[in-house]
Amino acid sequence: MSEGPDQTRPPRFVIARIAVLIIAIVWVISGTLKVLRVDAFIDTLQQHRVIPDQYRGLGLYVGPAEIVLGLVLVFVMGSELRKLFGRAVLLVSLLAIISFSVYLSMVDPVTLQESGCGCLGDYRIASGIENGEYVISMIRNGLLVVLHLVAIAGPIVTRRKCAAQQRDSASA
Protein backbone atom coordinates (compact mmCIF):
# COMPACT_ATOMS: atom_id res chain seq x y z
CA MET A 1 0.00 0.00 0.00
CA SER A 2 1.53 3.30 -1.03
CA GLU A 3 1.42 6.29 1.19
CA GLY A 4 -0.29 9.38 -0.05
CA PRO A 5 0.73 12.93 0.78
CA ASP A 6 -1.58 13.01 3.83
CA GLN A 7 -0.32 9.71 5.24
CA THR A 8 2.91 9.75 7.18
CA ARG A 9 4.52 6.83 8.89
CA PRO A 10 5.66 7.22 12.48
CA PRO A 11 9.37 7.79 13.04
CA ARG A 12 11.39 4.69 13.84
CA PHE A 13 14.33 6.31 15.67
CA VAL A 14 16.76 3.87 14.01
CA ILE A 15 20.00 5.60 15.05
CA ALA A 16 18.79 6.03 18.64
CA ARG A 17 17.75 2.37 18.77
CA ILE A 18 21.16 1.25 17.51
CA ALA A 19 22.81 3.40 20.19
CA VAL A 20 20.60 1.85 22.89
CA LEU A 21 21.35 -1.64 21.57
CA ILE A 22 25.11 -1.04 21.80
CA ILE A 23 24.75 0.36 25.33
CA ALA A 24 22.59 -2.62 26.36
CA ILE A 25 25.11 -5.11 24.95
CA VAL A 26 27.95 -3.42 26.84
CA TRP A 27 25.97 -3.54 30.12
CA VAL A 28 25.04 -7.20 29.70
CA ILE A 29 28.57 -8.30 28.76
CA SER A 30 30.12 -6.24 31.55
CA GLY A 31 27.66 -7.52 34.13
CA THR A 32 28.00 -11.13 33.01
CA LEU A 33 31.79 -10.99 33.25
CA LYS A 34 31.51 -9.55 36.76
CA VAL A 35 29.04 -12.24 37.82
CA LEU A 36 31.17 -15.04 36.38
CA ARG A 37 34.31 -13.76 38.12
CA VAL A 38 32.90 -11.94 41.11
CA ASP A 39 35.92 -12.73 43.31
CA ALA A 40 38.29 -11.22 40.75
CA PHE A 41 36.05 -8.14 40.47
CA ILE A 42 35.95 -7.64 44.24
CA ASP A 43 39.74 -8.14 44.41
CA THR A 44 40.12 -5.44 41.75
CA LEU A 45 37.94 -3.09 43.78
CA GLN A 46 40.04 -3.77 46.86
CA GLN A 47 43.24 -3.02 44.96
CA HIS A 48 41.79 0.33 43.87
CA ARG A 49 41.46 1.41 47.52
CA VAL A 50 38.60 3.82 46.82
CA ILE A 51 35.65 2.06 48.47
CA PRO A 52 35.90 1.57 52.26
CA ASP A 53 36.17 -2.06 53.43
CA GLN A 54 32.72 -2.06 55.05
CA TYR A 55 31.11 -1.44 51.63
CA ARG A 56 33.13 -4.11 49.81
CA GLY A 57 30.09 -6.42 49.69
CA LEU A 58 28.32 -4.01 47.36
CA GLY A 59 30.60 -5.32 44.61
CA LEU A 60 28.45 -8.46 44.58
CA TYR A 61 25.51 -6.45 43.25
CA VAL A 62 27.27 -4.48 40.51
CA GLY A 63 27.25 -7.31 37.94
CA PRO A 64 23.59 -8.30 38.39
CA ALA A 65 22.56 -4.63 38.36
CA GLU A 66 24.40 -4.11 35.06
CA ILE A 67 22.69 -7.16 33.53
CA VAL A 68 19.26 -5.93 34.64
CA LEU A 69 19.99 -2.44 33.30
CA GLY A 70 21.06 -3.90 29.95
CA LEU A 71 17.91 -6.02 29.70
CA VAL A 72 15.66 -3.10 30.62
CA LEU A 73 17.39 -1.07 27.91
CA VAL A 74 16.46 -3.78 25.39
CA PHE A 75 12.81 -3.30 26.40
CA VAL A 76 13.20 0.47 26.18
CA MET A 77 14.72 0.13 22.72
CA GLY A 78 11.66 -1.77 21.53
CA SER A 79 8.79 0.51 22.40
CA GLU A 80 9.53 2.97 25.18
CA LEU A 81 12.34 5.00 23.65
CA ARG A 82 10.35 8.17 23.16
CA LYS A 83 8.41 7.92 26.42
CA LEU A 84 9.30 9.20 29.89
CA PHE A 85 10.12 5.72 31.18
CA GLY A 86 12.61 5.16 28.36
CA ARG A 87 14.31 8.48 28.94
CA ALA A 88 14.46 7.78 32.69
CA VAL A 89 16.15 4.41 32.11
CA LEU A 90 18.63 6.04 29.73
CA LEU A 91 19.37 8.73 32.30
CA VAL A 92 19.99 6.08 35.00
CA SER A 93 22.34 4.32 32.59
CA LEU A 94 24.10 7.58 31.77
CA LEU A 95 24.49 8.41 35.48
CA ALA A 96 25.97 4.95 36.07
CA ILE A 97 28.57 5.50 33.32
CA ILE A 98 29.42 8.93 34.72
CA SER A 99 29.66 7.46 38.25
CA PHE A 100 32.02 4.73 37.05
CA SER A 101 34.14 7.38 35.30
CA VAL A 102 34.33 9.44 38.49
CA TYR A 103 35.26 6.29 40.42
CA LEU A 104 38.05 5.51 37.94
CA SER A 105 39.35 9.05 38.20
CA MET A 106 39.77 8.49 41.97
CA VAL A 107 41.96 5.41 41.47
CA ASP A 108 45.71 5.93 41.42
CA PRO A 109 46.83 5.57 37.75
CA VAL A 110 49.66 3.19 38.67
CA THR A 111 47.23 0.96 40.58
CA LEU A 112 44.79 1.11 37.71
CA GLN A 113 47.49 0.10 35.25
CA GLU A 114 48.49 -2.85 37.46
CA SER A 115 45.06 -4.10 38.50
CA GLY A 116 42.85 -3.10 35.57
CA CYS A 117 39.62 -1.18 35.87
CA GLY A 118 37.35 -4.19 36.38
CA CYS A 119 34.98 -2.82 33.76
CA LEU A 120 34.90 -5.70 31.33
CA GLY A 121 36.37 -8.52 33.34
CA ASP A 122 39.80 -9.01 34.80
CA TYR A 123 41.76 -7.98 31.73
CA ARG A 124 44.63 -5.54 31.71
CA ILE A 125 45.54 -3.50 28.69
CA ALA A 126 49.11 -3.78 27.45
CA SER A 127 48.88 -0.78 25.18
CA GLY A 128 52.28 0.76 25.72
CA ILE A 129 50.51 4.02 26.54
CA GLU A 130 51.49 5.56 29.84
CA ASN A 131 48.40 5.23 32.04
CA GLY A 132 46.90 3.20 29.16
CA GLU A 133 44.23 1.53 31.28
CA TYR A 134 42.94 4.90 32.48
CA VAL A 135 43.04 6.49 29.03
CA ILE A 136 41.30 3.59 27.31
CA SER A 137 38.67 3.31 30.07
CA MET A 138 37.89 7.01 29.79
CA ILE A 139 37.71 6.85 26.00
CA ARG A 140 35.33 3.88 26.23
CA ASN A 141 33.19 5.67 28.82
CA GLY A 142 33.25 8.85 26.72
CA LEU A 143 31.94 6.90 23.72
CA LEU A 144 29.21 5.43 25.90
CA VAL A 145 28.23 8.93 27.05
CA VAL A 146 27.99 10.02 23.40
CA LEU A 147 25.80 6.99 22.62
CA HIS A 148 23.55 7.93 25.55
CA LEU A 149 23.21 11.47 24.25
CA VAL A 150 22.34 10.16 20.78
CA ALA A 151 19.76 7.80 22.28
CA ILE A 152 18.19 10.53 24.41
CA ALA A 153 18.31 13.38 21.88
CA GLY A 154 17.56 11.33 18.76
CA PRO A 155 13.82 10.86 19.36
CA ILE A 156 13.45 14.49 20.47
CA VAL A 157 15.09 15.83 17.31
CA THR A 158 13.20 13.37 15.09
CA ARG A 159 9.83 14.29 16.61
CA ARG A 160 10.54 18.00 16.16
CA LYS A 161 11.44 17.44 12.51
CA CYS A 162 8.27 15.41 11.96
CA ALA A 163 6.16 18.09 13.63
CA ALA A 164 7.77 20.79 11.47
CA GLN A 165 7.14 18.74 8.32
CA GLN A 166 3.51 18.22 9.31
CA ARG A 167 3.09 21.97 9.91
CA ASP A 168 4.70 22.73 6.56
CA SER A 169 2.52 20.23 4.70
CA ALA A 170 -0.62 21.46 6.50
CA SER A 171 0.09 25.08 5.58
CA ALA A 172 0.87 24.21 1.94
C-alpha positions as CSV (number, residue, x, y, z in Angstrom):
1,M,0.0,0.0,0.0
2,S,1.5,3.3,-1.0
3,E,1.4,6.3,1.2
4,G,-0.3,9.4,-0.1
5,P,0.7,12.9,0.8
6,D,-1.6,13.0,3.8
7,Q,-0.3,9.7,5.2
8,T,2.9,9.8,7.2
9,R,4.5,6.8,8.9
10,P,5.7,7.2,12.5
11,P,9.4,7.8,13.0
12,R,11.4,4.7,13.8
13,F,14.3,6.3,15.7
14,V,16.8,3.9,14.0
15,I,20.0,5.6,15.0
16,A,18.8,6.0,18.6
17,R,17.8,2.4,18.8
18,I,21.2,1.3,17.5
19,A,22.8,3.4,20.2
20,V,20.6,1.8,22.9
21,L,21.4,-1.6,21.6
22,I,25.1,-1.0,21.8
23,I,24.7,0.4,25.3
24,A,22.6,-2.6,26.4
25,I,25.1,-5.1,25.0
26,V,28.0,-3.4,26.8
27,W,26.0,-3.5,30.1
28,V,25.0,-7.2,29.7
29,I,28.6,-8.3,28.8
30,S,30.1,-6.2,31.5
31,G,27.7,-7.5,34.1
32,T,28.0,-11.1,33.0
33,L,31.8,-11.0,33.2
34,K,31.5,-9.5,36.8
35,V,29.0,-12.2,37.8
36,L,31.2,-15.0,36.4
37,R,34.3,-13.8,38.1
38,V,32.9,-11.9,41.1
39,D,35.9,-12.7,43.3
40,A,38.3,-11.2,40.8
41,F,36.1,-8.1,40.5
42,I,35.9,-7.6,44.2
43,D,39.7,-8.1,44.4
44,T,40.1,-5.4,41.7
45,L,37.9,-3.1,43.8
46,Q,40.0,-3.8,46.9
47,Q,43.2,-3.0,45.0
48,H,41.8,0.3,43.9
49,R,41.5,1.4,47.5
50,V,38.6,3.8,46.8
51,I,35.6,2.1,48.5
52,P,35.9,1.6,52.3
53,D,36.2,-2.1,53.4
54,Q,32.7,-2.1,55.1
55,Y,31.1,-1.4,51.6
56,R,33.1,-4.1,49.8
57,G,30.1,-6.4,49.7
58,L,28.3,-4.0,47.4
59,G,30.6,-5.3,44.6
60,L,28.4,-8.5,44.6
61,Y,25.5,-6.4,43.3
62,V,27.3,-4.5,40.5
63,G,27.2,-7.3,37.9
64,P,23.6,-8.3,38.4
65,A,22.6,-4.6,38.4
66,E,24.4,-4.1,35.1
67,I,22.7,-7.2,33.5
68,V,19.3,-5.9,34.6
69,L,20.0,-2.4,33.3
70,G,21.1,-3.9,29.9
71,L,17.9,-6.0,29.7
72,V,15.7,-3.1,30.6
73,L,17.4,-1.1,27.9
74,V,16.5,-3.8,25.4
75,F,12.8,-3.3,26.4
76,V,13.2,0.5,26.2
77,M,14.7,0.1,22.7
78,G,11.7,-1.8,21.5
79,S,8.8,0.5,22.4
80,E,9.5,3.0,25.2
81,L,12.3,5.0,23.7
82,R,10.3,8.2,23.2
83,K,8.4,7.9,26.4
84,L,9.3,9.2,29.9
85,F,10.1,5.7,31.2
86,G,12.6,5.2,28.4
87,R,14.3,8.5,28.9
88,A,14.5,7.8,32.7
89,V,16.2,4.4,32.1
90,L,18.6,6.0,29.7
91,L,19.4,8.7,32.3
92,V,20.0,6.1,35.0
93,S,22.3,4.3,32.6
94,L,24.1,7.6,31.8
95,L,24.5,8.4,35.5
96,A,26.0,5.0,36.1
97,I,28.6,5.5,33.3
98,I,29.4,8.9,34.7
99,S,29.7,7.5,38.2
100,F,32.0,4.7,37.1
101,S,34.1,7.4,35.3
102,V,34.3,9.4,38.5
103,Y,35.3,6.3,40.4
104,L,38.1,5.5,37.9
105,S,39.4,9.1,38.2
106,M,39.8,8.5,42.0
107,V,42.0,5.4,41.5
108,D,45.7,5.9,41.4
109,P,46.8,5.6,37.8
110,V,49.7,3.2,38.7
111,T,47.2,1.0,40.6
112,L,44.8,1.1,37.7
113,Q,47.5,0.1,35.2
114,E,48.5,-2.8,37.5
115,S,45.1,-4.1,38.5
116,G,42.8,-3.1,35.6
117,C,39.6,-1.2,35.9
118,G,37.3,-4.2,36.4
119,C,35.0,-2.8,33.8
120,L,34.9,-5.7,31.3
121,G,36.4,-8.5,33.3
122,D,39.8,-9.0,34.8
123,Y,41.8,-8.0,31.7
124,R,44.6,-5.5,31.7
125,I,45.5,-3.5,28.7
126,A,49.1,-3.8,27.5
127,S,48.9,-0.8,25.2
128,G,52.3,0.8,25.7
129,I,50.5,4.0,26.5
130,E,51.5,5.6,29.8
131,N,48.4,5.2,32.0
132,G,46.9,3.2,29.2
133,E,44.2,1.5,31.3
134,Y,42.9,4.9,32.5
135,V,43.0,6.5,29.0
136,I,41.3,3.6,27.3
137,S,38.7,3.3,30.1
138,M,37.9,7.0,29.8
139,I,37.7,6.8,26.0
140,R,35.3,3.9,26.2
141,N,33.2,5.7,28.8
142,G,33.3,8.8,26.7
143,L,31.9,6.9,23.7
144,L,29.2,5.4,25.9
145,V,28.2,8.9,27.1
146,V,28.0,10.0,23.4
147,L,25.8,7.0,22.6
148,H,23.6,7.9,25.5
149,L,23.2,11.5,24.3
150,V,22.3,10.2,20.8
151,A,19.8,7.8,22.3
152,I,18.2,10.5,24.4
153,A,18.3,13.4,21.9
154,G,17.6,11.3,18.8
155,P,13.8,10.9,19.4
156,I,13.4,14.5,20.5
157,V,15.1,15.8,17.3
158,T,13.2,13.4,15.1
159,R,9.8,14.3,16.6
160,R,10.5,18.0,16.2
161,K,11.4,17.4,12.5
162,C,8.3,15.4,12.0
163,A,6.2,18.1,13.6
164,A,7.8,20.8,11.5
165,Q,7.1,18.7,8.3
166,Q,3.5,18.2,9.3
167,R,3.1,22.0,9.9
168,D,4.7,22.7,6.6
169,S,2.5,20.2,4.7
170,A,-0.6,21.5,6.5
171,S,0.1,25.1,5.6
172,A,0.9,24.2,1.9
